[in-house]
Amino acid sequence: EHRIMYSVYLKRLSEAIPSFVIRHCSLVIPCSFTRGLSRKMKKINTYRLAFLTIALLGALALGGCKDRESIAKTTGTANEPPAIPVSVLEIKPTAMRDVVYLPGTTEAYEDVKVAANTSGRVEWIGLREGQTVKKGERLAKIDVSALKASLEHARAAYQLAHDLCERRRRLYQNKIIAQEELDQSETQLKLAAADLAQVKVRYNHGFPASPITGIVNHLYVDVGEYADVGKPIADIVNIDRIKINVRVPELDVRYVKKGQPTPIKIDAFADRTIHGTVEFVAFKADPATKTFLVRSVIDNPAHDIRPGMIGRVAFVRRSIPDAVAVPLFAIVDKGGERIVFVAKDGVAESRVVSIGVIEADRVQITSGLDVGDHLIVRGHTEVEDGMQVISK
């Protein structure tokens, strides 16, 4: 049984090591067959067994190296990193606009503070805050009892002068009185009419009215308070239309014309673009800022845009119908240069680019890219110039 095992052992070794090692194997026997041999023979066999083990390990190592070399020659990928998967975008002509965005604050199209023109106690307030008021509608009543008597006196004086003038006109027609007497009566009538009109104005000052159609934004007095001349009674706003004023630099004011449409973004309504129209362009610059006031107007029938909101008005400088445009995120800053990567024949190629107009999340490339190039837009941060890439 031991001899059979020994033969199998030698056969397996002969398949793995050169023939010169096999010749030495014939001198090596298992320990079970050396019990009757001398110690010297055991020592020799021990040395040869060690030599056989070292030779076997060396042969196996050489065989492994040859196997790896043959695999490398077959696959051709020895020491080469795998291709990096990327996504590409073919460059095509794109329409772009050179737009300047300027901040501004919304204002009511009309905003009027109605003040008292006479002094007295407030007896009545006809409207409340938030209510709509028509032009000419009375807002409040101020005590003008002292003027009421003056008004009645002026009316009586006017009526007397009117009746006297009519009688003298008939007498003059009948040639009973002279022309001078008729002229005197007509003059007295005119003076009485002027006095009556003056008293009426003073009396009507006790009933302050709205000069515009709008909404009562704020009331400054309550019933029973004393109103002084010039003291505000109410604030009336017209927000059927909204205006937004912006300051345009002198280099850009030449692009702005009256009647020009202006897309407007209001921070409170970030999900929509509001369309306005340029109503006024200042003819003189502000001395302090060297900017020009430009007013845009927005239709606001729903009254959802309110005065005091922050917005940005867009003014189009020029349009570019066939720009080479790329996403902003595709540009990588390296060493102070703007770099993009294109895929060409399965290899990443870096390009130094120059940029022009920026619109939203796109940027115009003025040099470094051409129509038809395949721009790497995903995986571009993981590649370097010359790396193997594969498009997904």
Residue pairs with C-beta under 8 A, 6 or more apart in sequence:
2 30
2 32
2 33
5 30
6 29
6 30
10 22
10 25
10 26
13 21
13 22
13 25
13 52
13 56
14 22
14 25
16 56
16 59
16 60
16 63
17 55
17 56
17 59
18 59
21 52
21 55
21 56
21 59
24 48
24 51
24 52
24 55
25 52
27 44
27 45
27 48
28 45
28 48
28 49
28 52
29 45
34 41
34 42
34 45
72 78
80 388
81 387
81 388
82 388
83 346
83 388
83 389
83 390
84 348
84 379
84 382
84 383
84 387
84 388
84 389
84 390
85 379
85 389
85 390
85 391
85 392
86 343
86 348
86 376
86 378
86 379
86 380
86 383
86 389
86 390
86 391
86 392
87 376
87 377
87 378
87 379
87 391
87 392
88 342
88 343
88 374
88 375
88 376
88 377
88 391
89 326
89 327
89 330
89 374
89 375
89 377
90 372
90 373
90 374
90 375
91 324
91 326
91 369
91 370
91 371
91 372
91 373
91 374
91 375
92 371
93 321
93 322
93 323
93 324
93 371
94 322
94 323
94 324
94 325
94 362
95 319
95 320
95 321
95 322
95 323
96 319
96 320
96 323
96 325
96 357
96 359
96 362
96 364
97 316
97 317
97 318
97 319
97 320
97 357
97 359
98 316
98 317
98 318
98 319
98 320
98 357
98 359
99 314
99 315
99 316
99 317
99 359
100 252
100 255
100 314
100 315
100 317
101 265
101 312
101 313
101 314
102 246
102 247
102 248
102 294
102 312
102 313
102 315
103 246
103 310
103 311
103 312
103 313
104 244
104 245
104 246
104 247
104 296
104 310
104 311
104 312
104 313
105 244
105 245
105 308
105 309
105 310
105 311
106 242
106 243
106 244
106 266
106 298
106 305
106 306
106 307
106 308
106 309
106 310
106 311
107 242
107 243
107 244
107 245
107 307
107 308
108 214
108 237
108 238
108 239
108 242
108 243
108 307
109 238
109 239
109 240
109 241
109 242
109 243
109 297
110 212
110 214
110 236
110 237
110 238
111 217
111 235
111 236
111 237
111 238
111 307
112 210
112 211
112 212
112 214
112 235
112 236
112 237
113 232
113 234
113 235
113 236
114 139
114 208
114 209
114 210
114 211
114 232
114 233
114 234
114 235
114 236
115 208
115 229
115 230
115 231
115 232
115 233
116 142
116 205
116 208
116 227
116 228
116 229
116 230
116 231
116 232
116 233
117 205
117 208
117 229
118 142
118 144
118 147
118 202
118 205
118 206
118 227
118 229
119 142
119 226
119 227
119 228
119 229
120 142
120 143
120 144
120 206
120 226
120 227
121 142
121 143
121 224
121 225
121 226
121 227
122 140
122 141
122 142
122 143
122 221
122 222
122 223
122 224
122 225
122 226
122 227
123 140
123 141
123 142
123 143
123 223
124 140
124 141
124 223
125 139
125 140
125 219
125 221
125 222
125 223
126 137
126 138
126 139
126 140
126 141
127 133
127 137
127 139
127 216
127 219
127 234
128 216
128 219
129 216
129 217
129 218
129 219
130 215
130 216
131 215
131 216
132 213
132 214
132 215
132 216
133 139
133 210
133 213
133 214
133 215
133 216
133 236
134 210
134 213
135 210
135 211
135 212
135 213
136 209
136 210
137 209
137 210
138 207
138 208
138 209
139 208
139 209
139 210
139 216
139 233
139 234
140 207
140 208
140 221
140 233
140 234
141 206
141 207
142 205
142 206
142 207
142 208
142 227
143 206
144 202
144 203
144 205
144 206
147 199
147 202
147 203
147 206
148 203
150 199
150 202
150 203
151 196
151 199
151 200
151 203
153 199
154 192
154 195
154 196
154 198
154 199
154 200
155 196
157 192
157 195
157 196
158 189
158 192
158 193
158 195
158 196
160 192
161 185
161 188
161 189
161 191
161 192
161 193
162 189
162 192
164 185
164 188
164 189
165 182
165 185
165 186
165 188
165 189
168 177
168 181
168 182
168 185
169 182
169 185
171 177
171 181
171 182
172 178
172 179
172 181
172 182
208 233
208 234
210 234
210 236
211 236
212 236
212 238
213 238
214 236
214 237
214 238
214 239
215 236
215 237
215 238
215 239
215 303
216 234
216 235
216 236
217 234
217 235
217 236
217 237
218 234
218 235
219 233
219 234
219 235
220 231
220 232
220 233
220 234
220 235
221 227
221 231
221 233
227 233
237 307
239 300
239 303
239 305
239 306
239 307
240 299
240 300
240 301
240 303
241 297
241 298
241 299
241 300
242 297
242 298
242 300
242 305
242 307
243 279
243 295
243 296
243 297
243 298
244 264
244 276
244 295
244 296
244 298
244 311
244 313
245 293
245 294
245 295
246 293
246 294
246 296
246 313
247 286
247 289
247 291
247 292
247 293
247 294
248 256
248 281
248 291
248 292
248 293
248 294
248 315
249 290
249 291
250 285
250 290
250 291
250 292
252 315
252 317
253 281
253 292
253 294
255 315
255 316
255 317
255 318
256 278
256 281
256 292
256 294
256 315
257 278
257 281
258 278
258 279
258 280
258 281
259 277
259 278
260 277
260 278
260 315
261 275
261 276
261 277
261 278
262 275
262 276
262 277
262 278
262 296
262 313
262 314
262 315
263 273
263 274
263 275
263 276
263 313
263 314
264 273
264 274
264 275
264 276
264 296
264 298
264 311
264 312
264 313
264 314
265 273
265 274
265 311
265 312
265 314
266 274
266 305
266 309
266 310
266 311
267 309
267 310
267 311
268 305
268 309
268 310
269 304
269 305
274 298
274 305
274 311
275 298
276 296
276 297
276 298
276 313
277 296
277 297
278 294
278 295
278 296
279 295
279 296
279 297
280 293
280 294
280 295
281 292
281 293
281 294
282 292
282 293
282 294
284 292
285 291
285 292
286 292
286 293
294 313
296 313
298 305
320 357
320 364
323 356
323 357
323 364
324 364
324 365
324 366
324 369
324 370
324 371
325 359
325 362
325 363
325 364
325 365
326 340
326 362
326 363
326 365
326 369
326 375
326 377
327 361
327 362
327 363
327 377
328 358
328 361
328 362
328 363
329 361
329 377
330 340
330 375
330 376
330 377
330 380
331 338
331 339
331 340
331 353
331 355
331 363
332 338
332 339
332 340
332 341
332 380
332 381
333 339
337 352
338 352
338 353
338 354
338 355
339 350
339 351
339 352
339 353
340 350
340 351
340 353
340 365
340 368
340 369
340 375
340 376
340 380
341 348
341 349
341 350
341 351
341 375
341 376
341 380
341 383
341 385
342 348
342 349
342 351
342 369
342 373
342 374
342 375
342 376
343 349
343 374
343 376
343 389
343 391
344 374
346 388
346 389
346 390
347 386
347 387
347 388
347 389
348 376
348 383
348 384
348 385
348 386
348 387
348 388
348 389
349 385
349 386
350 384
350 385
351 368
351 369
352 368
353 365
353 366
353 367
353 368
353 369
354 365
354 366
354 367
354 368
355 363
355 364
355 365
355 366
356 363
356 364
356 365
356 366
357 363
357 364
358 364
369 375
374 391
376 383
376 389
379 389
383 389
